[in-house]
């Protein structure tokens, strides 16, 4: 069985693909609460500085998904699913001008998932 820490809905992946074709290489970074709360932000890859404190959670729709290690301490027991909703958020994420915003659905990891990830 394949275990992941992060997935994406079909609807969100469709919007993601449109944004990738428009903006080129992008990354997701889970916001730590600034601007639009704790939202996944889609940013141009070359415009966001990643350092040793950023944790790669996985890949969704061909895009790496990161979270700062301090925030990961709070979220490490959860599985995240990137979804999309209509409406403008207040972040710098690339979907905002299109009238959408990415959101996170979360659930606790199962015992099997936790054992696989050895949190």
C-alpha positions in Angstrom: 0.0 0.0 0.0 1.2 3.5 -0.8 1.1 5.9 2.1 1.2 9.7 1.6 1.1 12.7 3.9 -0.7 14.9 1.3 -3.1 14.3 -1.5 -5.2 16.5 -3.8 -8.8 16.4 -5.0 -9.5 16.1 -8.7 -11.1 19.5 -8.8 -8.1 21.1 -7.1 -5.7 19.3 -9.4 -7.6 20.6 -12.5 -7.1 24.2 -11.2 -3.5 23.4 -10.3 -2.8 22.2 -13.9 -4.3 25.3 -15.3 -2.1 27.4 -13.1 1.1 25.4 -13.9 0.5 26.0 -17.6 0.1 29.7 -16.9 2.9 30.2 -14.4 5.4 27.4 -15.0 7.1 25.6 -12.1 5.4 26.1 -8.8 5.4 24.8 -5.3 2.9 24.5 -2.5 3.9 25.8 0.9 1.5 25.4 3.8 1.0 28.8 5.4 1.6 29.1 9.1 -1.3 31.4 9.7 -0.3 34.7 8.1 -2.7 36.4 5.8 -5.3 33.7 4.9 -5.0 31.5 8.0 -3.4 28.1 7.6 -3.8 27.8 3.9 -1.8 26.0 1.2 -0.2 28.7 -0.9 0.8 28.0 -4.5 3.9 30.1 -5.4 6.3 30.3 -8.3 9.1 28.0 -7.5 11.8 30.6 -8.1 10.1 33.2 -6.0 10.0 31.3 -2.7 13.1 30.7 -0.6 13.2 27.2 1.0 15.7 26.4 3.6 16.6 23.5 6.0 13.6 24.4 8.2 11.1 23.4 5.4 9.8 19.9 5.4 8.9 18.2 2.1 5.6 16.4 2.8 5.2 14.9 -0.6 4.1 15.8 -4.1 0.6 16.5 -5.4 -0.2 17.0 -9.1 3.5 17.0 -9.9 4.1 19.8 -7.4 6.2 19.6 -4.2 4.3 20.4 -1.0 6.3 21.9 1.9 5.6 23.0 5.4 7.9 24.7 7.9 9.3 22.3 10.5 7.8 24.3 13.5 4.4 23.9 12.0 5.0 20.3 11.0 5.4 19.5 14.7 1.7 20.4 15.1 0.6 18.7 11.9 2.8 15.6 11.9 -0.1 13.3 13.0 -2.4 14.4 10.2 -2.9 13.6 6.5 -3.7 16.6 4.4 -5.8 16.9 1.3 -5.6 19.9 -0.9 -9.0 21.1 -2.1 -10.3 24.2 -3.9 -13.2 26.5 -3.2 -14.6 29.5 -5.0 -13.9 32.9 -3.5 -10.9 35.1 -3.0 -8.6 34.5 -0.2 -6.2 37.1 1.1 -2.9 35.4 0.5 -0.3 35.7 -2.3 -1.2 32.3 -3.7 -1.4 32.1 -7.5 -5.1 31.0 -7.6 -6.4 34.1 -5.8 -6.7 36.4 -8.8 -8.6 33.5 -10.6 -11.4 33.7 -8.0 -10.4 30.5 -6.2 -8.5 29.5 -3.1 -6.9 26.3 -2.1 -7.9 24.9 1.2 -6.8 22.0 3.4 -9.0 19.1 4.6 -7.2 17.1 7.3 -7.6 13.9 9.2 -5.6 12.0 11.7 -3.2 9.5 10.3 -4.2 5.8 10.8 -2.1 3.6 13.1 -0.7 2.0 9.9 0.2 5.3 8.4 1.9 6.5 11.6 3.9 3.3 11.8 5.0 3.7 8.1 6.1 7.4 8.7 7.7 6.6 12.1 6.8 10.1 13.2 
